[in-house]
């Protein structure tokens, strides 16, 4: 069997990898095969992975944020539709209010359509703040019939901010992940196990490890292949980027 560092195997895959090896080892007398030390260490790593996954790293407010952002985006669309209709309406009694509202919204019309939630959050917060600070603007918004939309926008934004605050506090209290550390230690133990099995063939020729070796090779083979495939893809991607960058530089020089 060959050793491998499994650099491209993901954290959650590492847990499955170690648990799979432990399941195979559980069928053999590891003490008789002189690999009990590494077998017990791998069991320990398996339990460490379990504890890591037991930690709740997702708060319900994270889903609420998505809901409120969608509601906010939809409401902004309604506001923009209403402002477009307002541009076409010529009613003398609300003419000055109409112009004031349209001028107020004009700087934000393009950015409101962005897919950047961070940008939209910033714009909405600014819009709400400016409205709160300007009584005449609030009057104009009410006169043109758009108060209900901005009131609802404010409510949604307040809920969104509250959720984000909850998430920040939640994340600050989550224990730092040890998955990478556990994986590194577990892979090292696995390689020591493989090395011990190979050395055992020389030290204890009377012991038959053929069945164990075949099972481990079959199980680990999929992970070896996956790891190598990802390494190859990563290498090709890097080479392609290098080629594109070189080509761009050449074209620019030629121009």
N, C-alpha and C positions, 0 to 999 in steps of 0.2 A: 504494500500500500504506500501511497505517496502522501507527504504532508502538504498542507495548503494554508495560506493565511486568510483566505476568503474575504479579501478586501472589498469585493463588490457585492457581497451578500448583505442584505439589509438587516436592520436590527430585529424586526419581527421574524424574519426568516432564520436568524441565528438561534432564536429560541426553539423553533421547530427542529432545526438541525440537531441541537444538543439533546432535546427530548427524544428524538428518533434514535440517536446513538444510545441513550440510556435505556430505551425500550429493548434494543438488541442485546445490550450487555446484561440486562436483567435475566436473560435466558441461560447465561453461562456462569460457571463457578469462577468468578474473577480472582478469588484468592488462590485457587489451584493454578490458574494461568499467570499468576504473579503480576496482575494488573489492578489489584484491588484499590491501591492508593489513588490511581488516576480515575478509576470508576467512581469512587466515592466523591472525588472532587467534581466530577461532571454532574453527579446527582445534586451536589451543592449549588453548582451554577444553574442547573435547571430550576431549582427552588428560588434562586435569586431573580431569574427571569420572571417567574410567577409573581413574586412580590412587586416587581417593577410594573407589570401589567395590571396589578390590582389597584395601583394608584390612579385615582380618577383625574385625568388631565383635561376633561372637557366639562364646561359648565353650561347648564341649560340656557343661560343668557346669550351664549354664542349663537344659538339658533334664533333667539329673539332679535339679535342684531341684524341678521339676514332679513328677517321679516320686516322690521322697521325700515331698513334701507330700501327694500322693494316698495313699501308703502310710500316712502319719501320720494322715490324716483317717479312713481306713478302720479303722485300729487303734483310734483313739479311739472310733469307733462300736462296736467290739467291746467295749471296756472299759465303755462306758455300758450296753450290753446286759447284760453280766455283772453290773454293779452293780444293774441293775433286777431281775435274777434273784436276786441276793443279798438284796434287800429282802424277797423273798417266802419265802426259806428260813429256817426256824427250827430251827437245830441248836445245842443247848446247848453243845457242846464248843468251838464257834467263835463263840459269841455276842458276846463282848467284842471279838474281832478284826473280826467282821462290822460292828459298830457303829462301830468306829474307822475302818475303810476307807470306809464310807458317809459318815460325817461329814467325812472328808478330801476326798472327791470332790464332795460337795454344792455347794460354792461355785462349782465350775467347770462344772457340768452344762449350764447355759444357754449360756455363752460358747463351749463346745466346738463347738456347732452353728453358729457364725457362719461366714460365707463370707469373712471377713477372714483371709487367711493370716498377716498380721502379728500379729493378735490371737491366733490359734492358736499361732503360734511362741512368743509370750510366755507363754501358759498352760502349754504343754508344758515349756518351760524351767523355769518356776516349779515345776511338779509334780515334775519330775525332781530339782531341787535340794532340795526339801523332803523327798523320799523318801531322798535320799542323806544328809541331815543327821539323819534320825530312825530309829534302829535298831529301835525298837519298832514303828514304822509299817511298816518293811520286813518285820518278823516277821509282823505281821497280814496284810499283802498276800500273803505266802507261805502262811499258814495257810488263807486263803480261796480259794487256788488261782489267784491273779491275777498272781503274780510273773512268769510267762513273758511276759505282755502288756506289763508295765512295763519289763522288760528289753529287749524288742524295740523298744519306744518310744524307749528311751534310745539304742539302737544307731542307729535311723533318724535321731534328732535330731542325733547326733554327725556322721553322714554329711552331713546337711543343712547344719549349721554349717560343716563343712569345705568344702563346695561353695560356700557363700556367701562364705567367706573367699577362695577361689580366684577367684571372680567379681569381688570388690572389687579384688583385686590386678590382675587382667586388665584391668578397666576403667580403672584408674589409669595403665596403661601404654599405652593406646590413644591415638594422636594425636587431638587435637581435630578434629572434623569441619569441613571448609572448604566444605561443599556450599552453604551459604547465600551465602557470600562469592563462590564460583565462579559461582553462579546470577546474582547481582547483576551481576557483571562481564560475564558472557556475554550477558545480556539487554541491557545497555548497548551492547555491541559489535554485537549483532543490530540494535538500533534505529539505530545509526550506519550499518550496512550498508544498511538500508532507506532511510535518508535520503540516502545516497550514490547509490543507484540512482535515486531520484526526482530528485535534483539532476543526475545524469548525463543524464537525458532532456532537460534544458535545455542543459547544457554540451556534450553530444555527441549532437545530434539525429540524426547519421548512424548511430549505433549502435542496433541493434534489441534491446531488452531485454524485448520482449513475452513471449517464451517463458519466460524466467527469472522475470519478474514473475508470470506466471500460475501457474507451478509453486509459487512461494513462497506466493502468496495461497491456493492450494488446500490446501497443507500446513499453513500457519499458521492457516488458518480454523478448523480443529477446536480448536486451542488457544485462539484468541480466544473462540470460543463457550463452551468449557469454563470459561474464566476468568470470563466474564461471568455464566454460570449460577451458579457458586459465589458470586460477589459478590451476586447477587440473592437466593439462598437465605440467605446470611449476613445480608443486610439485613432480610429478612422475619422471620428468627428473632429478630433483635434487636428488631424492632418488636413481635412477638408477646409477647416477654418484658416489654417496656415496658407493653403493654396489660394483661397479666395482673397486673403489679405495681401498676398504677394502679387496676385493678378491686378488687384485694385491699385496697388502702389505703382506697378509697371504702367498701367493705363494712364495714371495721373502724371507720371514722368513723361510719357509719350505726348500727352496733351500740351 
